[in-house]
Amino acid sequence: MAKRKSFLLRIDPAILDAVRKWADDDLRSMNAQMEFILRRALADAGRLPKPRPPQES
């Protein structure tokens, strides 16, 4: 599994509540929902990074 990085996000409470409801509706965690939204936005903008090939050990 790819490494994950954490960061602090300041967000409007109304936006956070809307994302939380959306995550609940889709049976996702808040973290997974935020990543889903970001990936979709990046793909729509043509900015989604290409997957890295697996590294050999």
PDB file as gemmi writes it, atoms N, CA and C in Angstrom:
CRYST1    1.000    1.000    1.000  90.00  90.00  90.00 P 1                      
ATOM      1  N   MET A   1       0.838  -1.172   0.000  1.00  0.00           N  
ATOM      2  CA  MET A   1       0.000   0.000   0.000  1.00  0.00           C  
ATOM      3  C   MET A   1       0.892   1.248   0.000  1.00  0.00           C  
ATOM      4  N   ALA A   2       0.451   2.275  -0.687  1.00  0.00           N  
ATOM      5  CA  ALA A   2       1.218   3.521  -0.763  1.00  0.00           C  
ATOM      6  C   ALA A   2       1.237   4.221   0.588  1.00  0.00           C  
ATOM      7  N   LYS A   3       2.337   4.941   0.827  1.00  0.00           N  
ATOM      8  CA  LYS A   3       2.430   5.711   2.062  1.00  0.00           C  
ATOM      9  C   LYS A   3       1.420   6.841   2.023  1.00  0.00           C  
ATOM     10  N   ARG A   4       0.922   7.218   3.170  1.00  0.00           N  
ATOM     11  CA  ARG A   4      -0.028   8.325   3.300  1.00  0.00           C  
ATOM     12  C   ARG A   4       0.627   9.429   4.105  1.00  0.00           C  
ATOM     13  N   LYS A   5       0.297  10.661   3.753  1.00  0.00           N  
ATOM     14  CA  LYS A   5       0.776  11.811   4.505  1.00  0.00           C  
ATOM     15  C   LYS A   5      -0.424  12.471   5.162  1.00  0.00           C  
ATOM     16  N   SER A   6      -0.198  13.046   6.316  1.00  0.00           N  
ATOM     17  CA  SER A   6      -1.273  13.756   7.002  1.00  0.00           C  
ATOM     18  C   SER A   6      -0.989  15.249   6.962  1.00  0.00           C  
ATOM     19  N   PHE A   7      -2.067  16.036   7.072  1.00  0.00           N  
ATOM     20  CA  PHE A   7      -1.931  17.489   7.104  1.00  0.00           C  
ATOM     21  C   PHE A   7      -3.149  18.081   7.796  1.00  0.00           C  
ATOM     22  N   LEU A   8      -2.977  19.302   8.269  1.00  0.00           N  
ATOM     23  CA  LEU A   8      -4.052  20.017   8.934  1.00  0.00           C  
ATOM     24  C   LEU A   8      -4.882  20.745   7.879  1.00  0.00           C  
ATOM     25  N   LEU A   9      -6.194  20.659   7.986  1.00  0.00           N  
ATOM     26  CA  LEU A   9      -7.091  21.325   7.046  1.00  0.00           C  
ATOM     27  C   LEU A   9      -8.049  22.214   7.815  1.00  0.00           C  
ATOM     28  N   ARG A  10      -8.043  23.486   7.490  1.00  0.00           N  
ATOM     29  CA  ARG A  10      -9.027  24.407   8.060  1.00  0.00           C  
ATOM     30  C   ARG A  10     -10.149  24.515   7.043  1.00  0.00           C  
ATOM     31  N   ILE A  11     -11.367  24.277   7.487  1.00  0.00           N  
ATOM     32  CA  ILE A  11     -12.493  24.202   6.560  1.00  0.00           C  
ATOM     33  C   ILE A  11     -13.743  24.793   7.202  1.00  0.00           C  
ATOM     34  N   ASP A  12     -14.562  25.393   6.391  1.00  0.00           N  
ATOM     35  CA  ASP A  12     -15.832  25.956   6.843  1.00  0.00           C  
ATOM     36  C   ASP A  12     -16.681  24.816   7.431  1.00  0.00           C  
ATOM     37  N   PRO A  13     -17.259  25.014   8.613  1.00  0.00           N  
ATOM     38  CA  PRO A  13     -18.050  23.951   9.242  1.00  0.00           C  
ATOM     39  C   PRO A  13     -19.203  23.444   8.370  1.00  0.00           C  
ATOM     40  N   ALA A  14     -19.813  24.308   7.592  1.00  0.00           N  
ATOM     41  CA  ALA A  14     -20.919  23.876   6.721  1.00  0.00           C  
ATOM     42  C   ALA A  14     -20.409  22.936   5.629  1.00  0.00           C  
ATOM     43  N   ILE A  15     -19.227  23.222   5.092  1.00  0.00           N  
ATOM     44  CA  ILE A  15     -18.632  22.346   4.074  1.00  0.00           C  
ATOM     45  C   ILE A  15     -18.290  20.996   4.695  1.00  0.00           C  
ATOM     46  N   LEU A  16     -17.708  21.030   5.877  1.00  0.00           N  
ATOM     47  CA  LEU A  16     -17.351  19.795   6.565  1.00  0.00           C  
ATOM     48  C   LEU A  16     -18.592  18.941   6.840  1.00  0.00           C  
ATOM     49  N   ASP A  17     -19.664  19.558   7.284  1.00  0.00           N  
ATOM     50  CA  ASP A  17     -20.903  18.819   7.538  1.00  0.00           C  
ATOM     51  C   ASP A  17     -21.458  18.205   6.256  1.00  0.00           C  
ATOM     52  N   ALA A  18     -21.389  18.955   5.153  1.00  0.00           N  
ATOM     53  CA  ALA A  18     -21.888  18.435   3.876  1.00  0.00           C  
ATOM     54  C   ALA A  18     -21.058  17.242   3.410  1.00  0.00           C  
ATOM     55  N   VAL A  19     -19.729  17.334   3.564  1.00  0.00           N  
ATOM     56  CA  VAL A  19     -18.864  16.221   3.172  1.00  0.00           C  
ATOM     57  C   VAL A  19     -19.101  15.020   4.083  1.00  0.00           C  
ATOM     58  N   ARG A  20     -19.299  15.275   5.370  1.00  0.00           N  
ATOM     59  CA  ARG A  20     -19.567  14.177   6.311  1.00  0.00           C  
ATOM     60  C   ARG A  20     -20.858  13.443   5.926  1.00  0.00           C  
ATOM     61  N   LYS A  21     -21.897  14.188   5.566  1.00  0.00           N  
ATOM     62  CA  LYS A  21     -23.159  13.559   5.158  1.00  0.00           C  
ATOM     63  C   LYS A  21     -22.966  12.753   3.874  1.00  0.00           C  
ATOM     64  N   TRP A  22     -22.241  13.328   2.926  1.00  0.00           N  
ATOM     65  CA  TRP A  22     -21.961  12.639   1.667  1.00  0.00           C  
ATOM     66  C   TRP A  22     -21.191  11.347   1.943  1.00  0.00           C  
ATOM     67  N   ALA A  23     -20.196  11.405   2.807  1.00  0.00           N  
ATOM     68  CA  ALA A  23     -19.423  10.210   3.161  1.00  0.00           C  
ATOM     69  C   ALA A  23     -20.323   9.153   3.794  1.00  0.00           C  
ATOM     70  N   ASP A  24     -21.189   9.584   4.706  1.00  0.00           N  
ATOM     71  CA  ASP A  24     -22.120   8.643   5.346  1.00  0.00           C  
ATOM     72  C   ASP A  24     -23.040   8.003   4.305  1.00  0.00           C  
ATOM     73  N   ASP A  25     -23.537   8.802   3.372  1.00  0.00           N  
ATOM     74  CA  ASP A  25     -24.428   8.290   2.326  1.00  0.00           C  
ATOM     75  C   ASP A  25     -23.724   7.266   1.441  1.00  0.00           C  
ATOM     76  N   ASP A  26     -22.418   7.478   1.202  1.00  0.00           N  
ATOM     77  CA  ASP A  26     -21.644   6.577   0.345  1.00  0.00           C  
ATOM     78  C   ASP A  26     -20.925   5.481   1.127  1.00  0.00           C  
ATOM     79  N   LEU A  27     -21.183   5.415   2.444  1.00  0.00           N  
ATOM     80  CA  LEU A  27     -20.559   4.421   3.322  1.00  0.00           C  
ATOM     81  C   LEU A  27     -19.035   4.490   3.258  1.00  0.00           C  
ATOM     82  N   ARG A  28     -18.518   5.718   3.271  1.00  0.00           N  
ATOM     83  CA  ARG A  28     -17.077   5.945   3.283  1.00  0.00           C  
ATOM     84  C   ARG A  28     -16.703   6.693   4.552  1.00  0.00           C  
ATOM     85  N   SER A  29     -15.442   6.606   4.919  1.00  0.00           N  
ATOM     86  CA  SER A  29     -14.933   7.446   5.993  1.00  0.00           C  
ATOM     87  C   SER A  29     -14.777   8.869   5.445  1.00  0.00           C  
ATOM     88  N   MET A  30     -14.647   9.831   6.358  1.00  0.00           N  
ATOM     89  CA  MET A  30     -14.418  11.209   5.924  1.00  0.00           C  
ATOM     90  C   MET A  30     -13.123  11.295   5.126  1.00  0.00           C  
ATOM     91  N   ASN A  31     -12.087  10.613   5.591  1.00  0.00           N  
ATOM     92  CA  ASN A  31     -10.805  10.636   4.900  1.00  0.00           C  
ATOM     93  C   ASN A  31     -10.937  10.079   3.478  1.00  0.00           C  
ATOM     94  N   ALA A  32     -11.594   8.953   3.339  1.00  0.00           N  
ATOM     95  CA  ALA A  32     -11.781   8.344   2.019  1.00  0.00           C  
ATOM     96  C   ALA A  32     -12.624   9.248   1.118  1.00  0.00           C  
ATOM     97  N   GLN A  33     -13.621   9.902   1.688  1.00  0.00           N  
ATOM     98  CA  GLN A  33     -14.474  10.787   0.893  1.00  0.00           C  
ATOM     99  C   GLN A  33     -13.680  11.995   0.395  1.00  0.00           C  
ATOM    100  N   MET A  34     -12.858  12.575   1.268  1.00  0.00           N  
ATOM    101  CA  MET A  34     -12.045  13.719   0.858  1.00  0.00           C  
ATOM    102  C   MET A  34     -11.086  13.320  -0.260  1.00  0.00           C  
ATOM    103  N   GLU A  35     -10.480  12.146  -0.142  1.00  0.00           N  
ATOM    104  CA  GLU A  35      -9.572  11.687  -1.193  1.00  0.00           C  
ATOM    105  C   GLU A  35     -10.342  11.428  -2.491  1.00  0.00           C  
ATOM    106  N   PHE A  36     -11.531  10.855  -2.397  1.00  0.00           N  
ATOM    107  CA  PHE A  36     -12.380  10.625  -3.566  1.00  0.00           C  
ATOM    108  C   PHE A  36     -12.683  11.947  -4.272  1.00  0.00           C  
ATOM    109  N   ILE A  37     -13.079  12.958  -3.506  1.00  0.00           N  
ATOM    110  CA  ILE A  37     -13.418  14.272  -4.075  1.00  0.00           C  
ATOM    111  C   ILE A  37     -12.190  14.902  -4.732  1.00  0.00           C  
ATOM    112  N   LEU A  38     -11.061  14.842  -4.048  1.00  0.00           N  
ATOM    113  CA  LEU A  38      -9.840  15.423  -4.604  1.00  0.00           C  
ATOM    114  C   LEU A  38      -9.389  14.702  -5.866  1.00  0.00           C  
ATOM    115  N   ARG A  39      -9.450  13.376  -5.856  1.00  0.00           N  
ATOM    116  CA  ARG A  39      -9.058  12.618  -7.056  1.00  0.00           C  
ATOM    117  C   ARG A  39      -9.959  12.957  -8.243  1.00  0.00           C  
ATOM    118  N   ARG A  40     -11.262  13.066  -7.999  1.00  0.00           N  
ATOM    119  CA  ARG A  40     -12.197  13.384  -9.077  1.00  0.00           C  
ATOM    120  C   ARG A  40     -11.936  14.787  -9.618  1.00  0.00           C  
ATOM    121  N   ALA A  41     -11.693  15.742  -8.714  1.00  0.00           N  
ATOM    122  CA  ALA A  41     -11.402  17.112  -9.146  1.00  0.00           C  
ATOM    123  C   ALA A  41     -10.105  17.165  -9.952  1.00  0.00           C  
ATOM    124  N   LEU A  42      -9.078  16.442  -9.489  1.00  0.00           N  
ATOM    125  CA  LEU A  42      -7.815  16.407 -10.216  1.00  0.00           C  
ATOM    126  C   LEU A  42      -7.984  15.765 -11.592  1.00  0.00           C  
ATOM    127  N   ALA A  43      -8.744  14.690 -11.670  1.00  0.00           N  
ATOM    128  CA  ALA A  43      -8.989  14.032 -12.956  1.00  0.00           C  
ATOM    129  C   ALA A  43      -9.746  14.959 -13.902  1.00  0.00           C  
ATOM    130  N   ASP A  44     -10.766  15.623 -13.397  1.00  0.00           N  
ATOM    131  CA  ASP A  44     -11.552  16.549 -14.225  1.00  0.00           C  
ATOM    132  C   ASP A  44     -10.695  17.694 -14.755  1.00  0.00           C  
ATOM    133  N   ALA A  45      -9.711  18.123 -13.977  1.00  0.00           N  
ATOM    134  CA  ALA A  45      -8.832  19.228 -14.366  1.00  0.00           C  
ATOM    135  C   ALA A  45      -7.624  18.744 -15.180  1.00  0.00           C  
ATOM    136  N   GLY A  46      -7.531  17.430 -15.403  1.00  0.00           N  
ATOM    137  CA  GLY A  46      -6.399  16.883 -16.145  1.00  0.00           C  
ATOM    138  C   GLY A  46      -5.095  16.955 -15.360  1.00  0.00           C  
ATOM    139  N   ARG A  47      -5.181  16.934 -14.047  1.00  0.00           N  
ATOM    140  CA  ARG A  47      -3.996  17.068 -13.199  1.00  0.00           C  
ATOM    141  C   ARG A  47      -3.749  15.856 -12.311  1.00  0.00           C  
ATOM    142  N   LEU A  48      -4.444  14.778 -12.544  1.00  0.00           N  
ATOM    143  CA  LEU A  48      -4.251  13.579 -11.737  1.00  0.00           C  
ATOM    144  C   LEU A  48      -2.896  12.969 -12.076  1.00  0.00           C  
ATOM    145  N   PRO A  49      -2.023  12.796 -11.077  1.00  0.00           N  
ATOM    146  CA  PRO A  49      -0.706  12.214 -11.370  1.00  0.00           C  
ATOM    147  C   PRO A  49      -0.832  10.779 -11.865  1.00  0.00           C  
ATOM    148  N   LYS A  50       0.077  10.423 -12.739  1.00  0.00           N  
ATOM    149  CA  LYS A  50       0.097   9.041 -13.251  1.00  0.00           C  
ATOM    150  C   LYS A  50       0.619   8.135 -12.141  1.00  0.00           C  
ATOM    151  N   PRO A  51       0.071   6.921 -12.033  1.00  0.00           N  
ATOM    152  CA  PRO A  51       0.557   5.992 -10.990  1.00  0.00           C  
ATOM    153  C   PRO A  51       2.024   5.638 -11.226  1.00  0.00           C  
ATOM    154  N   ARG A  52       2.753   5.519 -10.124  1.00  0.00           N  
ATOM    155  CA  ARG A  52       4.153   5.126 -10.221  1.00  0.00           C  
ATOM    156  C   ARG A  52       4.251   3.621 -10.410  1.00  0.00           C  
ATOM    157  N   PRO A  53       5.213   3.172 -11.238  1.00  0.00           N  
ATOM    158  CA  PRO A  53       5.394   1.722 -11.359  1.00  0.00           C  
ATOM    159  C   PRO A  53       5.937   1.155 -10.056  1.00  0.00           C  
ATOM    160  N   PRO A  54       5.607  -0.095  -9.749  1.00  0.00           N  
ATOM    161  CA  PRO A  54       6.096  -0.691  -8.501  1.00  0.00           C  
ATOM    162  C   PRO A  54       7.613  -0.753  -8.487  1.00  0.00           C  
ATOM    163  N   GLN A  55       8.189  -0.503  -7.317  1.00  0.00           N  
ATOM    164  CA  GLN A  55       9.648  -0.571  -7.179  1.00  0.00           C  
ATOM    165  C   GLN A  55      10.049  -1.977  -6.798  1.00  0.00           C  
ATOM    166  N   GLU A  56      11.132  -2.428  -7.388  1.00  0.00           N  
ATOM    167  CA  GLU A  56      11.636  -3.770  -7.055  1.00  0.00           C  
ATOM    168  C   GLU A  56      12.505  -3.681  -5.803  1.00  0.00           C  
ATOM    169  N   SER A  57      12.412  -4.697  -4.975  1.00  0.00           N  
ATOM    170  CA  SER A  57      13.202  -4.711  -3.728  1.00  0.00           C  
ATOM    171  C   SER A  57      14.495  -5.436  -3.930  1.00  0.00           C  
TER     172      SER A  57                                                      
END                                                                             
